[in-house]
């Protein structure tokens, strides 16, 4: 039954089934031991990031990249 639910809804990435934190290219994550997905992780607060935190970080990266690109052109 749980396999059917995982198939329909995807992996739940339970805390007790995540690896230790890894940092690569300035991004910290844990790996789900069930499905292999990288779960973004906050190394300061020692917890996985929420969807809203991930979205905010991506927006900040886009703004920083735009600022860098525009200063290189000028």
TANORLIN-V547607 format. One record per pair of residues at least 24 apart in sequence whose ideal C-beta (glycine too) atoms are under 10 Angstrom apart, sorted by the first residue. I is the first residue (numbers start at 1). J is the second residue. If there is no record, write none. Layout:
{{I;J} {I;J}}
//
This chain:
{{6;34} {6;35} {10;35} {10;37} {11;35} {11;36} {11;37} {11;39} {13;37} {13;38} {13;39} {13;48} {15;39} {15;47} {15;48} {18;48} {21;46} {21;48} {27;57}}
//
